[in-house]
Amino acid sequence: MKPILKVGVIGVGILGEHYARFFHEHPATQVVAVADVRAEAAQRVAGLVGAQAYADYRDMFRQHALDVVAVATPDAFHREPTLAALAAGAPVVIQEKPLATTWEDALAIYEAVEKHKARLFVNFANRAAGLDIATRYVIQAGLLGPVIYGEARLDDNIIVPTGLWGERSRAWAADSSTAHFLLSHVVDLLRWHFSPAEVKEVYAISQAQVLGFTPDLYDAYLTFDAGLKVRVKAEWIKHIDELVEFYLCFSGRDGTLVYNKRAGFGAEPGWRANVAATITPAQLLAHQDALLARGVKVSALLHRPEPTTGQLSAGSSVLQPSLEFRGPSSGGLMALVGRFVDAILEDTLTPRSWQGNGPLPTHADGLRQTQVVTAIIRAAETDRPVRVD
């Protein structure tokens, strides 16, 4: 029988409640305590999962010896509860992204994890989505050839900074930004997709003409040490029907991958990798099977593209090998957290349920992500390129 891990959750807002419910339902974990400065919120969530409620997480640590602490406080307030959890002897912390909103806070967390010889996982949830796993596979397998350029847009409806957290929304958003809240996802995905390549230089712009209490958007160019350049953009001022729009595209020497992860304005979500023409049908099917072994079902296609615009046509008789999926990707807010539990039980960063996808994201990944995001902010403020060393 698997051991039951005793879990405490700090911060029980929108995501914190998801953590509490997830650990309550997982057969290998038990939520024994939750903490939130809003005592009534702590009491409500504690009642849902049969845990004790605390208004001060320090009291929680004095009363409980916890195997896992989940930190889901607002973006700018990760440092103190995480340091307190480590100082209290928690062997594992699972922290909501970003690791921190300043380099100083991120470094303090990193150093504390190293000092206490603990383990910290950062919930970069997009890594667990099936089509994000497929994207990494295609890039790592070289099916596009060397990737030269990419773009990623992750935008939120304006209701997010103005109303998602109710009356707390403006204060919540003012302590964060689209760089921290949204581009943290994008930067981590890029580092994961293109590992071991790292961002070496950033140039960015920002705008603050609509919201007033937080920047409206950040738009940046990231240059990787391998020569790849990626444009990343995130805004909080879109008046759209959806809550989120998320689009990625990568162009290689031999192919292109397009991923409408969260499509907006009636567009269909989906994923397509037009891979190198030298890939044989047998090889294409082998890649399809390799993805299926990772739990990702895509279709292998051979087709003849016929690009046409009005009277202009650029059709070709060359067969194009592709991998494709139409529809939204699998995965969810807590999908990666399940892999963290597997990693804890198996004492590894690559549990059986995560084989082939590289190590799970730790404090080291969080530190690097924070470094890149803070460089984006600094580049926008100074209107100068910023080196990331």
N, C-alpha and C positions, 0 to 999 in steps of 0.2 A: 504494500500500500504506500502511495506517495505521502511524504510528509506534508503537513498542513502549515503553510507559511502564514505567520501573523502579520497583518498589514495595517498600517495607519495612513490616513489620507489627510493632507493639509491643504485647505482651500477647497470648498465644496460648491463652487459656482457651476457654470454650465459643464465644463470639462471635469471638474472634481467629482461631480455627481456621477458622471460616466465611469470614472475610475472606481468609485465606491461600488456601484452596481456590478461592474465587471468582476472585481475581486470577490464580491459576495457570491456571484454565480459560478466562479471558477472552482473546480473540485479540489484544487491543490492550495487554495488560499482562503483565508478568513479575515474579514475586516473586523478588527477589535476596537478601533477608535477612529474618530474623525475630528478635525479641528478647523475652526473658522472664526475670524474675529466677529463675524455676525453670528451671535449665539443661537438665534432662532433658526438660521440656515443649518448650522451644525446639528441642532436637535432634530430637525426634520429629516436630514439625510441619515443620521444615526438611527432614527426610527425605521427607515426603509431597509436597513441592512443589519439591524440587531447589534449595533455597536454603541460604545460610549461616546458622548459628545463633549468637546472641550472648546472653550473660547480662546484658549492660549495653548499653542502646541507644546510649550515647555512643560505644562502640567501633564500633557499626554505622555511625554517622554519620562516623566518622573513616575508615572503609574504603570507603564507598559514597557516590556522588552520586545521590541519589534524586529521582525526579520526583514521587512520591506517597508519603506516609507515612500509614498507617492506625493510629490509636490506639484500642486496644480494652482498655485497662487497666480495673480496677474503677472504679466511679463516682467515688469520692473522689480518684482518682489520675490525673486527666487533665491537670492543669496542667503538671507538670514535663516529661513526654515531649513534649507539644505545643509548649511553649516551646523545648525543645531542638531539635526538628525545624525550627521556624521559624528559630532562630538558626543552624542548620547550612545554611540556604539552601534547604530544601525549598519549592518553589513552591506545592504543594498538600498540605493535610492533610485527611484524611477521618477524622472522629472519631465514635466511638460516643456516643449520647446518655447522660446529659445533658451539656451543655457542661461543667458543673462542679456541685459540691454546695454551693458558697458563692459569694456575690456577688463577693467579692474575687478568687477564682480565675477566675471567669467574666470579670470585667473585665480581669484580667491577660492572659488569652488573647485577648480581643477587641482590646485595645490592641496586643498583639504582632503580630497579623495585620495590623492597619492599619499599624504601623511598618514591617514587612518587605514591605508591598505584596503579600502572599501571598493565597491563597484557602483558606478553610476551609469544608468541608461537614460538617453534622451529620446522621448517619444516623437521622432520624426515619422509620423504615421504614414506619410505617402510611400515610404519604402515598402510597406506591406501590400500595397495595391497591386493586383495582378498585372496590369499593363505597365506599371512602373518597373516591376520585376522584368517584364518582357523588354522594356526599353533598355535597361542595363544589360540584359543578355545580348541583345543585338549589337550594342556598342562594344561590349567587351569581347564578343566573338569576332569583331572586325567585319561584320556583314555590310557595313556602309563604307568600308575603307576608312582611312584617317578622316575623322570628323574635323571640318574646317570652321564651321560657323553654326551657331544655334540661336534660338530666341525662346524666351519663356515669358508669358504674361499671366499673372495671378492677380485678379482684381476682385474687389468686394463691392457689393451694393452699398450705397451711402448709408443705409439703415444700420450697417455694422457699427461704425463709430458713433452714430447718433442715437441708436436705440437697442442694440442687441443685448446689452446688459441692463436694460431698464434705465432707471434714473442715475445709475452709476456709469452709464455708457461714455459720456464725455470725459469724465475723470479717468476711466479705464484707458480710453484711447489716447488721452493726453500723455499718459505715462509710457505709452508704446508708440508705434508708428507702423506704416505699411512695411518699412524695412525690417523691423523686428517681428511683427505679427505674420507677415506674408512671405517676405523674401528669405526669412530663415528656412522655410520649407524649400524654396527654390534652390538656395545655395547648397543645402545639404543634398538634395537630389542630384545636382550637378557634380558635386564631389563624389557621390556614390556611383553615379553612372560612369564617370570618366576616371575613376581611381586607377592608378596612383597619381594622376595629374592633379595639380593644385593651382588655385588662383594666385597670380603673382602681381597683378596690377588692376586697379579699379578706376574708372572715370564715371561720374554720375551727375545728374541734375535732380533737383526737387522743385516742388511748387507748393505754395501755401496761399491760395487765393480764395478758397471756398470755405473750408472748415474753421480755420482760425486757431483752434486749440491743438492741432496736430497737422503735420504736413499732409497735403492732399495725395501726393504720390512721390515715388522715387523711380528714376529711369537710369539704368546703369549699363556699362559695358565691362565685362570681366574678361581679362586676358589670362589664359592658363599657361603654365610653363611648357606645355607641349605645343603651344602655338594656337590652340583653339581660342576663338573669341565668341562670347555669348552675350547677347543683349537680354537683360532681365528688367521687367517693369511690374510695378504693383501700385494700384491706386485704390482710394477709399471714397471716391466721389461719383461713382457710376449710378445713374438712375436706370436700373435694369430690372427685368422681371425675376431674374434668378438672384440667389444670395451670393453666388461665387461663379466666376468664369476662370478657367485654367486651360492654357494652351501651350504646347511645347512643339518645337520643330528643330531637327538637327540635319544639316547637310554635310555629307561626306564626299570624298572623291568619287566613290562608286555607287552611292545610294542616298536616299533621304527617308527620314522617319518623321511622320506627322502624328500628333497625339492631341486630340480634342478631349481633354480629361473631364472638364466640366464646361460643356458647351452652353452658350447663351443665345438669346434672341431666336429661339426655334431651331438652331443648328443641332445636328445629331452628334452625340458623343461617339467617339470611336478612335481607332488606332490603326495605322498602316505603316509598314516598313517596306519600301521598295529597295531591295537589297542588290548587291553586285550582280551584274548580268552573267558573271562566270559561275555563279552558284547553280549546280545541276539540280534537276528535280529530286534526285535521291538525297542530295545534301539538304535541300529545302525541307523535305519530309523529316530528315534526321533532326533538324533544328526545331521543327514543330513538335517532335516527340520529346526533345530535351526540355522545351518549355512546359509541355504537359506533365513531365516528371516533377516540375517545380509548382505544379498546381495551376498553370496558366494555359487555357485552351484558346489557341488562335488557329486561323485557317491558312493553309499553304495555297498560294495562287500562282498560276502562270497566265499572263494576259498581255494584250498589245495596247499600250496607252495610245490614245488619239487626242492630244491636246488641241482644242479648237476654241477660238474666240471670234465670234462673228464670221467673217469670210476667211479668216486666217486659220490654217490648219497645219499642224506639225506632226502628223501621224508617223508611226514607224512600224516596220515589219518585225522588229526585234522583240522577242518574248521577254517580258519583265517578270522575274521571280519576286514574289512578295509574301509577306506574312501580314495577316489582317484580323482585326476584331471590330465588329460593329456593335456599339452599345456602351454603357458605362462600365468602368472597371470595378472589379470586386475589391473588397477591403473596407475598412472603416476606421473610426477614431481609435479603437482599442485593438485593432488587428495585430499591430506590432507588439503591444503589451503582452499578448499571449505568448509571443516568441521570447520575450524577456523572462517570463515565468519558466518556460522550457529551459532557457539558458541558466537560470538560477538552480533549477533542479538537477541539471546535467553538469553544472560547474564549467561552463564553456561560453565563449562568445559566438560559437557557431553550432547551435543545437541542431538535432536531426531535422526539426521542422523548418530550418533555415538553410539547409545545405545548398551550396552553389550560389548563394547570394552575398558572400563576403561576411565579415564580422558585423555583429549588431552595433548600432551607434552608441558610443560611450562619451564620457566627459571630454576625451580628446577630440572627438568629432564636434562636440558642442563648443569647445574652445575655438576651434578653427572656424566654425560657422560664425561665431560671434565676431571674430577678428575680421572676416570678410564683410559682414554686415556693417560693423562700425566703420570700416574703411569706405563703404558706400556712402554713409552719412557724412563722413569727413570730406570726401571728395566733392559731394554736393555743396557743402558749406564753403569750401575753399575754391571751388571751380578749378581744381587742379587734379591731375592723376595722383593716386595714392598707391605706393608700393605696399604689398602684403608679404612680409618676411617671416 
